[in-house]
Amino acid sequence: MKILYTILASAAILLMADRAPDMNIRNSYTLDSLGACQGISLQDGKYYLYGDREVGVMREYRLENNMLVYQQKEYRFTAHDSNIIKHPTGLAYHEGLPVFIGNSVRLNKEGTSWKALIYCINWDGFLKTGTLDGNLLNTIHDNVCIQGTRPEYVEYKGKWYVATADYGSRANEVRLYDPAALQKAAKTTESGVLVRKFKCSPWVQNLHWIANKGILVLIQNKTEGRGWRFTYLDLEQSIERGEEKVLKVVDLEKPDELEGFTLTNDPALGIGVSSSRKENISLLNLQWK
């Protein structure tokens, strides 16, 4: 009986792993003027890359012949010439729902104290004017977090939530916030904002939701500030268990700081971005079983 249980458990692990892809790097190249690139978001065929240059910036690209081509559109996270979102760390966009952008603020030079802020913005207005002037709807202190915030929309039991995660070495969590409550809140400890949470592994730089598979990808470093790691989670099982349900962990041999990732419209092709000044963009092959 024990042998049969071991065989069945091993088979279950293999089946779970088959839900997530193998990955390898096709090629890497450099995009300039992003400062230290912090993430990438695909929306209606447009790729928005954001980073922390002299101010927080975002630029628009199209994917042409497997290269991101700049569309001569730059947006600044400033208001009245003041640098508001200095270190953008996540962009939560879903059609018809509020748009949120994260910002992690270092409070001491040692990097041991942080303040995490989530901004609700008028997305259409921001794209039209190119700044946050008149488009900053609310600033929310993410005081539930342990270290940093990186919002991304996910779907759980037919409802959309804003997920975020920590970047520390211990006590890390993925948390789900109600977007309607979040957009009106002053801080995330307010009643009705935090809906569900679960424990997760460390060094999460960003999140990516694969809606048609129910998979949440933790975009991680192997160690603090170094290495490329992708952890594929079954979101529903992770929430129900209270801790991450890992389908597969994929490590890629790049030594710099992975910051963001998105699938393209081709599920066999992804794009990873790093904070490096050179070769900060990598095309990734994904082999789904």
N, C-alpha and C positions, 0 to 999 in steps of 0.2 A: 504493500500500500504506500509506504514511504517512497519507494522508487518511482511508483506511478505519479505520485504528487510532484516529485522533483521534475519528472519528464514534462508533466503538464505545465508546471510553473515556467520551465525553460522555454517551452513552446509559446506561452503567453508573452514572455519577454521578447522573443523574436518577432511575434506578430505586432507588438507595439512598436518595435524599432522599424518595422516595415512601413509604418504610417508616416515616417519622417524620411527625408532624403539623405543620400550621401552628397558631399559637396567638395568641390575643388576650385582653385583659382584659375581662371582662364588667362587674364592679363591685368596689369595695373598701369595706371597713368596719372597725370597730374592735372588738377583743375586749380587755377589760381583765384585770388581775391576773395576767398572764403575765410581767411584767417585759419584758426584751428577748426576744421569742419566738425560739427557735432551731430549731424543727422541728415536723413533724407526721407522725403514723403512723396508718394505717387498719388496724384489726383487728376483724374480725367485725362490721362496721357501726358500730363505735365509733371516734371520732377522738380521738387523744391528742395534745395540743399541749403542748410543754415549753419552758421558758425559765429565765432566771436573774434571779429577783426578789431579795428579801433573802436567800433561799436558792433552790437549784435546785428547781423545781416542775414538775408535770405536771397537766393538767386534762382531764377527759373531756367530749366533746361528741357530739351527734347532728346529722346533716344533715337539717334540716326546712325545706321550701320554699326550698331553696337558701341557707339560713343555718345556721351552726353554732350550736347551742343548748346551753348549759352544762347538764350533768346533775347539778350540785351535788356533784361528786366531785373532790376535790383530793388530790394525792399529793405528798409532799415527799421529796427525795433527801437525807434526814438520817438519822443514827444516833446515838442517845443525845444528841439535841439538837445534834449537830455537823453542820455543812453539808458533806456528803461530795462530792456531785456539784454543784459550784457553777455550772458552765457546761456543761450537757448539750449534746452535739454529735453526735447520732445515736442511733437506737434500732433495733437489729437483732432482729426478732422473726420466728420461723417456728414454726408449731405442731410440738411434739415435739422441738424443738432448744433449746439453751441461749439465754437472752436476754442481750444485751450492750448496754450504754449507754456512750457515749464522754464524755470530759471533757477539755477543753483548758485547761491551767493556765498563765496568764501569769506568768513568773518575773521579769520586769523591767518597769518602767513604760513603756519604749520599745516593748515588744512585739516585741523581736528574739529573745527566748529563751522557749521554751515547754516544758512537760512534758505529754505526752499519756498519759492513762490510760483503760483499758477496764475496765468493771466487769461481772462476771457476777452476775446477781441472780436470786433466786427470784421470778419474775414474779407467779405466783398469790398468793404471800404478800404481795408488795408491794401488789397491788391490794386485798387484804383488810385489811391494817393501815394502809396509807397512808404508811408510812415504810420505811426500809431496816433498821430494827431487826430483827435475826434473819433478814434476807432478803439480806444482802450475802454472796455465796458466794466471790467472789475478786476481787482487784484486780490488773490486769495492766498493767505499764509498756509502752506501745507505743513501744519505743525503736528500732524499725525506721523509724518515720515521720520525715519531714523537718519538718513543721509541722502538728500537730493530728491528730485522729482522728475519724472519723465513720462508725461501723459500720452496715452494711446487708446483709441476706442476699441472695445471688444464686445462681443455678444455673448450673453449668458441667459439661457432659458427664455429666449425670444425677446430680451430687452438689451439695449445698448448701455454700456457703462464706460466710464473713463478709468482705465487701469494705469497704475504707476508702480514703480519699484525703487528699492534703495541701492546705493552703491557701496555700502560698507563691507567690512570683513566678517561681521557677525550680526545676528538678529535680523537678517534681511527678510523683507516681506514684499509680496505683490498685493496691492490693495485696489478694490473696485469702488469708485465713487459714483453716486447718482448725478448725472450731468445737470438735471434741472435744479437740484439743491446746490450743487457746486457753483453754478454760475451766479448765484445770489449770495453765497457765503462770504464771510470775512476770513474764516479759517476752517480747516477741514475737521476740526474736533466738534463743530456744530452738529446738532442733532439732524439725522437724515442724510448726511453727506457720505460717510463711510458705510458701505453696504456689506461687503464681504472681504476677506483677506486670507492669505495663506503664506506659509514660510517658503523661502526660496534660497537658492545658492548665491554666493557673493559676486560682487563686481559687475552688477548689471548696469550697462551704459544706456540702454534703450530697449524698447519693446516693439515687436511687430506681430500683428494679428493676421492669421491666415483663415479667413472666414469660412471658406468652403470645406475646410478640414477640421475646424474647431481647435486649431493649434495656436498656442501663444509661443512665440520665439523670444527667449531671453537673449539679448545681444550683449555679450559679456567680454571681459578680459580674463585671461587665465590667472594672472596675478594683478596686483594693483597697478593700473596704468599700462599694462603690457599684455600682448597676445590676443589672438582671435578665438573666441569660443561662441558657439551657437547651441543653446539648449532648447530642444523642442518639448513643449509640455502639452498634455491633455488638459485644457483649461477646466472643463467641468469636473473631472476627477480631482484635479488639484484643489479646487474650491471645496468640494465635498470632503476631501481628506484633511484639509487644513494645512497641507504641505505639498510641494511640487510633485506632480506625477510625471516623471521624465520618460519621454518616448525615445529620445536619442540625444547624445551630446556629440557635437562635431567640432573638433579643434583643427584650425588651419595654421600652417607654418608661416605666420607673419609676426614679426617682433614688435610692431608698433601698437598704438592704442586704437582698437576698434571702437567706433562711436555709434554707427548706425547701419541699418540694412533695410532693404525692401525687395520683395519680388517684383519683377517687371510684369507686363501683361502676358509674357511667356513664362509659365511656371517652371521651366527648365533653366531660367536665367534670373539671377539676382544681382544686386549691386550692394557692395559694402563700402563704407566710407570711414576714414580714419582722420585723426587730428594732425597727421604729419603734413609738412609743407610740400613734400614731393611724394609722388605715387600714392596720393590720398584717396584714389578711386580704384576699386577692383571689381571687375566682372566675375561673377561666380556661376559655375555650372552646378545644377542640382539634378540628381538622378533619383526620381521617385520610383519606388517599387511597384 
